[in-house]
Amino acid sequence: MAGGKMKKEKSKHTSAPYQGGVTFHKSKGQHILKNPLLVDSIVQKAGIKSTDVILEIGPGTGNLTKKLLEAGKMVIAVELDSRMVLELERRFQGTPYSTRLKVIQGDVLRTDLPYFDICVANIPYQISSPLTFKLLYHQPAFRCAVIMFQKEFAMRLVAQPGDKLYCRLSVNTQLHARVSHLLKVGKNNFRPPPKVDSSVVRIEPRKPRPQVNAKEWDGFIRICFIRKNKTLGSIFRLKHVLSYLEKNYKTLQALQSSQNTSWGNTDTGMDIISSLGDSKEDQNMEMDVGSDNEIEVEDGDDDEDTEGEVSEFKVKVLDVLKEGQFEEKRASKLTQQEFLYLLSLFNKAGIHFS
């Protein structure tokens, strides 16, 4: 029994990887790149200029940081773990790089990011979605971001209409940026190795930025993807969709007539975004890459109108779909241009989504 206990303790001890005396915690998403060739490849594909200010998220012990300092003008590293911050400062103390490295200790999602030209990061996978959109909404726009993601999340980012993984995340990301896949990265390139493979993705914000109301767009896309592989005609016949849209429509009509308030100057109205999706995946814009990112509704849920139930508002909604020939089309196959066109048709008819 004693021998068994000793063996268990030894196994537990040796399973904790170290670098520079620092223990990495898988639960915190700490997976450090150990392959120097891979680090070099990431830096090369980032296209860093000698005048660039580089934002690095989750620098760990500084393997990638050193290469970024060699390539650019300055590195701003955001790190949550105080142990990693100390190790990073210790590593570059007294070197020519010390004056060109600024370390910010804190949660990157709650940190006001300074100006930067390029973002290069190997991030904890649990913050993939919120971090992606934090970067896309960052002002002023940066030139590009080269980020390591969980493989399936990365594939959703770059998925095109008709692809199996094409979803709301794909549409929302590609509205704001051009996204391309750079590298596949096996789990054995990390210490400790994660449970899944990874991919490196390049994100280039679109310039000029799309002139679309973010809340309106997100509400619209959520509805379009509310049922996987269903036609838009079927989706917009759902009772709860028509109900929320009609309440929103009537609220806005009342405001415009009584206060002469234009749509662009009001945030008042029925918030269908929170009403239609109350799952964790929906609230966090694809936080869980294992989900399909659509709100699945069973066919037998008695949620669709019967043939005899035809309201004036329902006719209005279906007329919009017919005008653009979208009634038999599916969200999983629509392009960005088609989504934008359909949204413009709804807005023209006075139907809004936030």
Backbone torsions as a table, in degrees:
resi	resn	phi	psi	omega
1	MET	NA	-42.3	179.3
2	ALA	-63.3	-41.5	180.0
3	GLY	-62.7	-39.1	178.7
4	GLY	-63.9	-38.9	179.9
5	LYS	-66.6	-43.0	178.7
6	MET	-61.9	-40.5	-180.0
7	LYS	-64.3	-39.4	179.4
8	LYS	-65.0	-43.1	-179.9
9	GLU	-65.6	-38.9	178.9
10	LYS	-64.2	-41.9	178.9
11	SER	-62.3	-40.5	179.7
12	LYS	-65.1	-38.4	-178.1
13	HIS	-69.0	-44.9	-175.6
14	THR	-74.0	-14.6	-179.6
15	SER	-78.4	-10.4	-179.5
16	ALA	-90.6	110.1	-177.2
17	PRO	-76.5	152.3	-179.0
18	TYR	-130.4	153.2	166.1
19	GLN	-151.9	121.4	-178.2
20	GLY	63.6	26.8	179.0
21	GLY	82.7	5.0	-177.7
22	VAL	-103.5	130.2	176.5
23	THR	-86.4	134.1	178.6
24	PHE	-94.1	141.8	-179.4
25	HIS	-113.0	115.5	178.5
26	LYS	-61.3	-35.9	-177.3
27	SER	-62.1	-22.3	179.0
28	LYS	-99.2	7.3	178.9
29	GLY	74.3	25.4	-177.9
30	GLN	-89.0	97.3	177.6
31	HIS	-127.6	107.8	-172.5
32	ILE	-91.7	133.2	176.9
33	LEU	-66.2	126.9	-178.9
34	LYS	-112.9	-8.2	-177.8
35	ASN	-90.2	107.2	-177.2
36	PRO	-63.7	-31.2	178.6
37	LEU	-66.4	-37.8	178.1
38	LEU	-67.4	-41.1	177.0
39	VAL	-59.8	-46.0	178.9
40	ASP	-61.0	-40.5	-178.8
41	SER	-65.0	-41.6	179.2
42	ILE	-62.3	-45.8	179.9
43	VAL	-63.0	-41.6	-180.0
44	GLN	-63.7	-43.9	-177.6
45	LYS	-72.3	-17.1	177.5
46	ALA	-72.6	-20.1	178.6
47	GLY	64.1	46.0	-175.9
48	ILE	-74.4	135.8	175.1
49	LYS	-98.1	157.3	-178.1
50	SER	-66.4	-15.4	-179.7
51	THR	-98.6	3.2	-173.4
52	ASP	-79.4	139.6	167.0
53	VAL	-94.0	123.6	-172.7
54	ILE	-110.7	131.0	173.6
55	LEU	-97.0	122.7	175.0
56	GLU	-115.1	129.9	-178.7
57	ILE	-109.6	125.0	-178.5
58	GLY	68.3	59.8	-176.0
59	PRO	-70.5	-17.8	-179.1
60	GLY	62.2	-128.9	-178.0
61	THR	-91.6	1.3	169.6
62	GLY	100.0	15.3	178.8
63	ASN	-61.5	-46.4	177.5
64	LEU	-76.5	-34.1	-178.6
65	THR	-55.9	-43.9	-178.2
66	LYS	-59.5	-44.4	179.9
67	LYS	-66.4	-36.0	178.6
68	LEU	-68.0	-38.1	177.3
69	LEU	-65.0	-35.4	178.3
70	GLU	-68.0	-30.7	-173.9
71	ALA	-91.8	-34.8	-172.0
72	GLY	-112.0	-173.5	-179.0
73	LYS	-83.4	-40.7	-176.0
74	MET	-155.7	147.4	175.9
75	VAL	-120.0	127.0	173.1
76	ILE	-106.1	111.5	-175.6
77	ALA	-105.9	125.4	178.4
78	VAL	-106.4	118.8	-175.8
79	GLU	-136.1	130.8	-178.6
80	LEU	-81.4	-37.3	-173.8
81	ASP	-79.8	118.6	-178.4
82	SER	-62.7	-30.9	177.9
83	ARG	-64.7	-40.9	178.6
84	MET	-68.0	-37.0	178.3
85	VAL	-60.8	-46.2	179.2
86	LEU	-62.8	-42.5	179.2
87	GLU	-64.5	-39.9	179.8
88	LEU	-64.8	-46.1	179.7
89	GLU	-65.7	-38.1	179.1
90	ARG	-65.9	-38.3	-176.2
91	ARG	-64.3	-38.1	-174.9
92	PHE	-104.2	0.7	178.1
93	GLN	-63.6	132.1	178.9
94	GLY	79.4	4.6	177.2
95	THR	-102.6	164.5	177.8
96	PRO	-62.1	-16.0	-178.3
97	TYR	-83.5	-15.2	-171.4
98	SER	-59.3	-34.5	-178.6
99	THR	-80.6	-11.2	-178.6
100	ARG	-108.1	10.5	178.2
101	LEU	-118.9	123.7	174.9
102	LYS	-117.0	122.2	-178.8
103	VAL	-106.7	126.2	176.6
104	ILE	-110.0	117.8	177.6
105	GLN	-89.9	122.8	179.9
106	GLY	161.4	174.0	176.9
107	ASP	-79.3	119.0	-175.6
108	VAL	-60.2	-29.8	-179.3
109	LEU	-71.1	-20.7	-179.5
110	ARG	-111.8	9.5	-177.8
111	THR	-102.6	133.8	172.9
112	ASP	-74.9	111.3	-174.9
113	LEU	-78.4	136.5	177.4
114	PRO	-77.5	-178.6	177.0
115	TYR	-63.4	140.0	172.3
116	PHE	-153.6	156.5	179.9
117	ASP	-93.7	-38.6	-175.7
118	ILE	-139.3	143.9	173.0
119	CYS	-113.6	128.5	174.9
120	VAL	-127.9	125.2	-172.0
121	ALA	-154.0	144.4	167.5
122	ASN	-114.6	97.2	-166.0
123	ILE	-101.1	158.3	168.5
124	PRO	-61.7	129.8	-171.6
125	TYR	-65.5	-22.1	-178.4
126	GLN	-70.7	-12.6	178.6
127	ILE	-107.5	13.5	-174.0
128	SER	-54.6	-52.2	-175.5
129	SER	-68.2	-54.5	-179.2
130	PRO	-61.3	-34.4	178.9
131	LEU	-68.4	-41.3	179.2
132	THR	-56.4	-45.9	-177.5
133	PHE	-78.1	-26.5	172.7
134	LYS	-62.5	-43.0	179.0
135	LEU	-67.4	-42.1	-178.1
136	LEU	-64.4	-29.8	179.6
137	TYR	-92.6	1.0	-177.2
138	HIS	-67.9	138.5	176.4
139	GLN	-122.6	136.9	-4.7
140	PRO	-73.8	159.3	-177.0
141	ALA	-64.3	139.0	176.8
142	PHE	-88.0	172.5	-177.4
143	ARG	-77.1	-46.8	178.3
144	CYS	-164.7	163.5	173.8
145	ALA	-129.1	134.8	176.4
146	VAL	-118.3	108.9	-168.4
147	ILE	-129.3	140.2	174.5
148	MET	-87.0	122.0	178.4
149	PHE	-122.2	163.2	166.7
150	GLN	-58.0	140.4	-171.3
151	LYS	-54.1	-46.8	-176.1
152	GLU	-67.3	-37.6	176.6
153	PHE	-61.8	-44.6	178.9
154	ALA	-60.3	-41.0	-179.8
155	MET	-66.7	-30.8	175.4
156	ARG	-69.8	-36.9	179.2
157	LEU	-61.5	-40.3	-174.2
158	VAL	-96.5	-3.6	-176.7
159	ALA	-59.4	144.5	-178.8
160	GLN	-110.1	161.8	179.0
161	PRO	-50.7	131.0	-179.3
162	GLY	96.6	-19.4	177.1
163	ASP	-70.2	151.8	-178.7
164	LYS	-60.4	-36.1	-175.6
165	LEU	-93.6	3.4	178.5
166	TYR	-65.4	125.0	-172.5
167	CYS	-153.2	-171.1	-178.4
168	ARG	-60.4	-37.6	177.5
169	LEU	-60.3	-43.4	179.7
170	SER	-59.3	-48.8	-176.1
171	VAL	-64.4	-47.0	-177.5
172	ASN	-65.3	-41.6	-180.0
173	THR	-66.6	-46.8	-175.3
174	GLN	-73.2	-15.0	171.8
175	LEU	-65.5	-37.3	-174.3
176	HIS	-97.0	-16.7	-173.6
177	ALA	-153.8	157.8	167.7
178	ARG	-89.0	128.2	-174.7
179	VAL	-122.1	132.8	179.9
180	SER	-138.0	147.9	179.7
181	HIS	-87.9	131.6	-177.2
182	LEU	-107.0	-50.4	-172.0
183	LEU	-144.0	144.1	166.2
184	LYS	-94.3	136.8	-176.5
185	VAL	-128.5	117.0	178.7
186	GLY	-71.3	155.0	-176.0
187	LYS	-63.3	-24.7	-177.1
188	ASN	-75.7	-2.8	176.2
189	ASN	-82.7	0.8	-176.9
190	PHE	-117.3	156.5	171.1
191	ARG	-127.6	117.1	-10.4
192	PRO	-72.7	155.6	-179.8
193	PRO	-68.5	134.1	175.6
194	PRO	-74.4	176.2	-178.9
195	LYS	-81.7	-15.8	-175.0
196	VAL	-128.2	161.5	174.1
197	ASP	-77.3	166.1	-176.2
198	SER	-127.5	170.9	175.2
199	SER	-144.9	148.7	176.1
200	VAL	-102.0	129.7	-175.9
201	VAL	-122.9	143.4	175.8
202	ARG	-104.8	127.9	-179.0
203	ILE	-120.3	121.1	179.4
204	GLU	-118.8	109.4	179.7
205	PRO	-56.9	139.6	179.3
206	ARG	-73.9	139.3	177.1
207	LYS	-130.3	124.2	-1.0
208	PRO	-71.6	164.1	178.8
209	ARG	-65.9	147.5	178.9
210	PRO	-62.9	135.5	-179.7
211	GLN	-87.5	70.3	-178.4
212	VAL	-131.8	134.4	175.3
213	ASN	-66.0	121.9	-172.9
214	ALA	-61.7	-43.0	-179.1
215	LYS	-68.3	-40.2	178.4
216	GLU	-62.6	-47.3	-178.8
217	TRP	-61.3	-46.4	-177.5
218	ASP	-65.0	-40.3	177.2
219	GLY	-62.8	-40.6	179.1
220	PHE	-65.1	-47.0	-178.6
221	ILE	-67.0	-35.8	177.3
222	ARG	-59.0	-43.2	179.7
223	ILE	-67.6	-42.5	-178.9
224	CYS	-60.4	-32.3	-179.0
225	PHE	-101.3	18.0	-174.9
226	ILE	-67.9	-26.0	175.1
227	ARG	-131.1	122.6	-176.3
228	LYS	-68.3	129.7	176.3
229	ASN	63.4	21.0	173.5
230	LYS	-96.5	153.6	177.3
231	THR	-71.9	155.3	177.8
232	LEU	-64.1	-32.3	177.0
233	GLY	-61.2	-39.7	178.1
234	SER	-68.9	-41.9	-178.5
235	ILE	-64.2	-45.9	-175.9
236	PHE	-80.6	3.2	170.6
237	ARG	-95.1	-9.4	-179.1
238	LEU	-62.5	135.8	-175.7
239	LYS	-58.2	-45.4	-175.5
240	HIS	-70.1	-31.2	176.3
241	VAL	-67.0	-49.0	179.0
242	LEU	-61.5	-38.8	-179.3
243	SER	-63.3	-48.1	-179.3
244	TYR	-65.4	-42.1	-179.7
245	LEU	-66.0	-39.4	-179.3
246	GLU	-67.6	-40.6	177.1
247	LYS	-62.5	-42.4	177.7
248	ASN	-62.7	-44.5	-179.5
249	TYR	-60.3	-47.4	-178.4
250	LYS	-66.9	-37.7	178.2
251	THR	-62.3	-45.9	-179.1
252	LEU	-68.5	-38.1	177.4
253	GLN	-62.2	-41.8	179.7
254	ALA	-65.0	-41.3	179.4
255	LEU	-64.9	-42.8	-177.9
256	GLN	-66.8	-37.4	-178.5
257	SER	-77.5	-35.5	-176.5
258	SER	-87.9	-31.2	-176.3
259	GLN	-116.3	-2.3	-178.1
260	ASN	54.3	44.0	-177.2
261	THR	-100.9	126.6	179.0
262	SER	-78.1	158.5	179.4
263	TRP	-58.0	-38.8	-175.0
264	GLY	-70.0	-12.0	-176.8
265	ASN	-110.9	13.6	-179.8
266	THR	-134.9	143.4	174.6
267	ASP	-110.0	10.1	-177.0
268	THR	-81.7	150.6	177.2
269	GLY	140.6	175.6	-179.8
270	MET	-71.2	125.3	-179.7
271	ASP	-87.9	89.3	-177.5
272	ILE	-74.0	-16.9	-179.6
273	ILE	-60.8	-51.4	-179.7
274	SER	-74.2	-28.6	-176.9
275	SER	-71.5	-36.5	-175.0
276	LEU	-84.0	-25.9	-176.9
277	GLY	-132.5	112.6	179.2
278	ASP	-117.2	13.9	176.8
279	SER	-85.8	161.0	-179.3
280	LYS	-62.7	-36.7	-179.2
281	GLU	-63.8	-41.8	-178.1
282	ASP	-69.6	-40.2	-177.7
283	GLN	-65.4	-29.6	-173.8
284	ASN	-108.1	18.4	174.3
285	MET	49.6	63.7	175.4
286	GLU	72.7	38.0	175.1
287	MET	-60.2	-41.2	-179.2
288	ASP	-96.0	105.8	-175.4
289	VAL	-73.1	-6.5	177.6
290	GLY	-81.3	-13.9	179.7
291	SER	-86.0	164.4	179.6
292	ASP	-85.8	-5.3	177.0
293	ASN	67.2	11.7	171.5
294	GLU	-115.9	153.2	177.4
295	ILE	-87.5	106.4	-175.9
296	GLU	-77.7	132.1	176.3
297	VAL	-125.7	127.8	-178.2
298	GLU	-67.0	145.8	-177.5
299	ASP	-63.0	-28.4	-176.0
300	GLY	-94.5	25.5	-174.2
301	ASP	-87.7	5.8	176.9
302	ASP	55.8	37.5	-176.9
303	ASP	-99.3	-10.5	-177.0
304	GLU	-91.4	151.4	177.3
305	ASP	-65.5	148.1	171.5
306	THR	-82.6	168.3	-177.0
307	GLU	-60.2	-30.2	-176.1
308	GLY	-81.1	-13.3	-177.0
309	GLU	-93.4	95.4	-179.9
310	VAL	-128.5	104.3	179.5
311	SER	-92.6	162.5	178.0
312	GLU	-61.3	-38.7	-179.0
313	PHE	-69.7	-38.4	177.7
314	LYS	-60.3	-42.8	177.4
315	VAL	-60.2	-39.6	-179.9
316	LYS	-62.0	-44.4	-179.9
317	VAL	-65.7	-46.8	-178.2
318	LEU	-68.1	-30.8	176.1
319	ASP	-63.1	-35.9	177.2
320	VAL	-63.0	-45.5	179.2
321	LEU	-62.2	-41.3	-180.0
322	LYS	-67.7	-38.3	-179.8
323	GLU	-58.7	-41.0	-179.9
324	GLY	-93.1	4.0	-178.4
325	GLN	58.3	44.3	-179.0
326	PHE	-105.5	-4.7	-171.2
327	GLU	-59.8	-36.8	-177.7
328	GLU	-101.3	6.6	179.5
329	LYS	-90.9	159.0	-178.7
330	ARG	-116.8	143.4	-179.4
331	ALA	-59.0	-33.4	-176.9
332	SER	-65.1	-10.6	-178.9
333	LYS	-120.8	3.8	-178.0
334	LEU	-85.5	142.9	176.3
335	THR	-85.8	170.0	176.0
336	GLN	-56.8	-43.9	-178.7
337	GLN	-62.2	-37.9	179.4
338	GLU	-69.7	-40.8	176.3
339	PHE	-61.2	-45.5	-179.5
340	LEU	-62.7	-40.2	-180.0
341	TYR	-65.6	-45.2	179.6
342	LEU	-63.1	-42.0	177.9
343	LEU	-60.9	-40.4	179.6
344	SER	-64.8	-35.2	177.7
345	LEU	-66.6	-42.3	176.9
346	PHE	-62.5	-45.6	-179.6
347	ASN	-62.6	-38.1	178.7
348	LYS	-61.7	-32.6	179.7
349	ALA	-86.0	2.6	178.7
350	GLY	84.5	13.1	-179.3
351	ILE	-102.2	122.6	-177.6
352	HIS	-125.2	166.7	-168.6
353	PHE	-121.5	15.9	174.2
354	SER	-156.5	NA	NA
